[in-house]
């Protein structure tokens, strides 16, 4: 799952080498924290959060039977 987030984020940003994803388990929920270069934050969030929501939907679909998943975008 972590590789999926990295792959999606790297395809969206101008600085793909600065994409970093941390994975942790919090109360049975897998939480991914995505951090990117400061100039790329808007690209992974998108207008009105549409890109971020699309990434979250892909994560939920890929993780359908394995529990809850959450995506945070670090600023």
Backbone torsions as a table, in degrees:
resi	resn	phi	psi	omega
1	UNK	NA	-40.5	-179.5
2	UNK	-60.9	-40.4	179.5
3	UNK	-64.2	-33.5	177.8
4	UNK	-63.9	-44.9	178.7
5	UNK	-63.3	-43.3	179.5
6	UNK	-62.4	-44.8	-178.7
7	UNK	-62.9	-45.2	179.4
8	UNK	-63.9	-47.5	-177.2
9	UNK	-64.2	-41.8	-179.7
10	UNK	-63.6	-30.0	179.5
11	UNK	-76.0	-14.5	-177.1
12	UNK	-97.7	-24.6	-168.1
13	UNK	-101.5	165.9	176.9
14	UNK	-87.3	-22.0	-179.2
15	UNK	-118.9	74.9	-175.1
16	UNK	-65.5	-23.1	179.9
17	UNK	-72.4	-16.1	-178.4
18	UNK	-99.2	11.5	175.9
19	UNK	-79.1	128.5	-179.8
20	UNK	-137.3	133.8	179.2
21	UNK	-126.1	125.7	175.3
22	UNK	-105.1	137.2	179.6
23	UNK	-118.2	131.0	176.6
24	UNK	-146.7	157.7	179.3
25	UNK	-106.4	120.1	-179.0
26	UNK	-124.6	108.6	178.7
27	UNK	52.9	43.2	177.5
28	UNK	81.8	4.2	178.5
29	UNK	-111.1	128.5	176.0
30	UNK	-81.9	119.2	-177.3
31	UNK	-110.3	122.7	175.2
32	UNK	-104.7	128.7	176.9
33	UNK	-112.1	115.5	-176.9
34	UNK	-98.9	125.9	173.8
35	UNK	-124.5	138.4	-178.3
36	UNK	-134.5	173.9	175.4
37	UNK	-59.5	147.1	-174.0
38	UNK	-59.4	-27.7	178.7
39	UNK	-77.2	-15.5	-176.2
40	UNK	-99.6	-1.9	-177.2
41	UNK	-59.5	-43.3	179.7
42	UNK	-62.9	-30.4	-179.8
43	UNK	-72.2	-34.9	179.6
44	UNK	-84.7	-19.0	175.6
45	UNK	-87.6	-46.3	179.1
46	UNK	79.7	171.4	-180.0
47	UNK	-68.6	124.9	-177.3
48	UNK	57.8	23.9	177.0
49	UNK	76.2	16.9	-175.8
50	UNK	-66.7	-40.4	-179.9
51	UNK	-67.8	-44.5	178.3
52	UNK	-60.4	-42.1	178.1
53	UNK	-65.6	-36.2	177.6
54	UNK	-65.6	-41.1	177.0
55	UNK	-63.3	-42.0	178.2
56	UNK	-62.3	-40.5	178.7
57	UNK	-64.0	-40.0	177.5
58	UNK	-64.1	-42.3	178.2
59	UNK	-61.5	-44.0	-179.9
60	UNK	-64.7	-38.6	179.7
61	UNK	-68.4	-39.5	-179.8
62	UNK	-72.8	-23.0	-175.8
63	UNK	-109.2	24.4	-170.2
64	UNK	-48.4	-48.3	-173.8
65	UNK	-104.0	10.4	-173.4
66	UNK	-112.2	13.4	178.7
67	UNK	108.5	-174.2	-177.0
68	UNK	-82.7	149.5	179.4
69	UNK	-136.3	148.1	-177.4
70	UNK	-141.3	145.1	179.0
71	UNK	-121.2	123.9	173.0
72	UNK	-112.3	142.2	176.9
73	UNK	-111.9	115.9	-178.0
74	UNK	-78.3	143.1	177.7
75	UNK	-109.9	NA	NA
